């Protein structure tokens, strides 16, 4: 199975949301990283054939997915960033309803609902109404509905939003187990989630893939750009105001700064092993700080 993106583009008037994106995706976990407005959600909606592209196409084993209709939707599981639900439905009723929409036979739907509620840790709340759920519980119900039809292509937009650390670990383990012989595409702002489970990572900026590769391949690109610097507390502000600081740790009257910089920030700065989060800050710091205009 291969899902191919061929010069995929989406334009709204003069604004280009997705700009000639191409990639070939085979079974595995693909992480999509980018700041708000990078085009991630627009891209995912086109991959789901919910949104029509301005140009380019999405192909599954050589066939354009928009021409496949129900055959493509039957292979697909999708969790949008804000999924709709009926607040007066119980978790069980909600999954039964989604299963009916997907054409899953009633007996299989009941069995699958019970199984998935256990997997996402909601079996205790199967008979409770969704309106009583916390944000994290609703998100887990959303993950369950995306898995109802055992999709071969699973697309998840910000799936760990609202999940606590324990729930995020459960989610990562679930996706790692599920991804065998399937294509899983997920976007998230929580870099550690992608770092833990993604086989390939795409960095998306202004509608384009600016980098792609495995986590080790990408973090290598940030090599020589990550530094640890210990300074007196009164001196830390000048670095915080003029440089990209990934982390601040106080040790007595000293402050240890993790700095992302092309140049050694001070004589006593020590080079550090780069992480995916460092790479993210290196390329997307401009979204917040204006420090990285050279990457725009």
N, C-alpha and C positions, 0 to 999 in steps of 0.2 A: 504494500500500500504506500502511495506517495501523494502528498498534497502539495501542489505547486502554485506559487504566487508568481505571476508573470506580469511585471511592470504595472502592478496594481496601483490605481490612482483614484482619489476622490477629491473633487473640487466643489466648493460652495462659493459661487460668484468668483471673486478675485482671490479667495482664500483656498489654499491647497492643504487639506487635512492629512492626506496620505499621498506621497509623491514618488511614483514609479518604484514601488517596493517589489523585489523579487527574492524568492527563496524556495528551496526544495526541502520539504519536511517528510521524513520517514519516521517509523515508530520510535518514540522516545519522549522525553519531557523537554519542552522549550520554554524558556523564561523570557518575558518581554519587560524590559526596564525603560523607563522614561519619565520625565516630569509631566505634570498636568498639562494637557494641551499638546502633547507630543504626537497624538494621533492613534494611540493604542486602542481605545474603545472603538473608534471608527474602523480601524483595521479588523478588529475581532468581529464586528457586525457584518463586514463584507465577507469574512471567512465563513460566517454562518448563513450567508445568502439572505440576510435580513435587509441589508443595504446594498443597493445597486452601485457598482463602480462607475466612475466617469469614463475610465479607460482601463485596459488591462483585464486580466481574468484570473479566476481561481480554478484550478484543474485537479480532479481526483483521478489518478491513474490515467491521465490524458483526456478526461471528459470534463467539460465545463460544468461546474456544480449547479449553476442556475438552471441548466437544462435538465438536471436529474430529478428535480422536484422532491416528491415523497421519498424516493430511494436515497437521496442524500440526507434528508432530515432524519430518516430512520437510523443513520450511522452516527448522528450528531448528538452530543450533550452540551448544553450551554448554561452557564451561570452569568447573567449580566451583572453589572456593578450594582444596580438597584432592581432586584427582581420583584415582580408583582406577586401578591398573595392575598387571600381572603382572610381578614383578621378573625372572623367567627368560625373558620374551619379549625378543626384540631389538626395536629401534625399528620396524623394518620389519614384523615379525610383529605387534606391537601395533597398528599402523595398519591392517594387513590384517584383524585381528580386529574392530576397531571398525567398519571398513567393512562387514564381514559383518553385524554387528548392525544397521547402518543400511540394509541391503538393497542396498548398492552392488554391481553386477556385478563379478566377479573381475578381468576385464581392465581395466575402468575404475579399480578400486581399486588395482591395481599401478601404473598410470600416475599416478594422483593421489598415491599414497604417495611415489613418487620425486620428483614435482614439489614436494610440500609439505616433504619433508625437505631439499631444496635451499633452499627459500624461508626456512625457519627455521634454516638453517645446521647441519643434522644429517646431511647426506648422507655425511659422513666416518664417521659412527657408525651407519649403517643396520643393520649386522650385529652391533652390540654390544648386550649385554643391558642392559636398563633399570636393573638393580641396580648397574651400574658407573657410571651417569650421576651427574654433579653435580646439585645442586638446580636450577640454571639450565637444564641440559640437559633435565631431566625436565619443567620448565615449558614449554620449547619444544616438546617432544613433545606436551604437553597442548594447546598452541595449535594444533598441526598436526591433532590428532584433531578439534578443534572445527570445522575448516575442510573436513573430508573431503567433506561432501555439498554443498559450495558453498551454505551456508545464506543465505537472504535475511534472516534475523533471527539475529544473532550476539550472544550474551550471555556476558560474560567477567568473572569474579569474581576480583579481584586478579591479573590476568594477568601483571604484571611482577614479581611476588614472586620473588626469587632471581635476577633477571636483572642482569647488570652493565651499566654505562652504554652500552657499545657495543651490547649485545643489546637494550636498551630502545629505542635509536634505530632499530634494525632492526625491532622490533615496531611502533613508531609509524609508520614508513614503510609497513609491510605493511598496517596498519589503514587508513591514509589512502588507499592504493591500492584496498583491498578495499571500502571503504564506499560506492562509487558505486552508487546505486539500491538500497542495502540499509540496514537498521536495525542499528546496532551500539551496544550498551549495555555500558559497562564501569565497574567500580568499582575504585578503587585508593587507597592512602594516599599514593602518590607524585604530589603535586599537579602537578608539572611535566609528567607524561605527559598528563594531562587538558588542561592549559593549552596544550599543543602541538597537540592534534588534535581536541578536542571542539568540535562546532558549538554544542551547548547543554550546560549544566552544571546539575545538581540538587544542592542542599545539603540533606542529610537529617539530621534530628536528632529523636531520640525518636519514630521511626516516621513522621515527617511531612516533606514537602518544605517547608522554611522559606524557600528562595529558589530561583529558577530563571531562567536567561537565558544569553546568550552570555558569553564570557570578558570582553570589554570592558564589557558591561552590568553584570556582577557586580563587577568590580574598581572600577568607578565608585562603587559603594556603599561602598567602603572609602576613598574619597577624603577627605582631611582628617583621617584617623585614623592615618597612618603618618608617623613622624618619625625623623630621624637626629640623634643627640646624641653629642657628643664630650666626655668627662669624664676627669679624672685616674683612674688605675687604682684608687686607694684609695676613690674615690667610686662606682665602678661597682656595687658590691655592693648598695647601697640601691635602685638601680633594678632590679637583677636579682631582688631579693626582693619588691618591691612592684608591679612593672609587668610587662606582657607584652612580653618581648624576643624578637624574631624572629631576630636575628643579633648576634653579638659579634665585633668585629674589633680586634685589638691593633695599634697604631701607636706603637712606642716605649713611652713611659710613659703614653700616652693610650689610651683605649678608646673605640671608636666603636660605639654601640648603635643598633640598628634597633628602635624601640619602636612598639607598636600601642596607641593610646590615643585616647579621645574628646577629651581635653584636651591642650594643649601641655604636655609633661612638664617643660620647663625653658625659661628665657628664651632660651637659645642653641640650642634645638632647631630643626632645619630640616625643613620638610615634604618628603615624598618621594612619588614616583609609586607607587601601590599595585599589588600583584600578587595573583594568585589565592591564593597562599599566605598573604598578609597577611589577605585576607578570611577564609580558613579559620581562621586563628588568632584573628581577631576574634570569630567566632561559636562556635568550638569550644575556645577556650582554657579555658573553664570545665571541660571534661572532665578537664583535668590540673591547672589552677591554682586554680580557684574564683574567678577574677577577674571572670568575665562572667555573674554570676547574673542580670543584667537581661535576658539573651537566653534564659533557660531557659523 
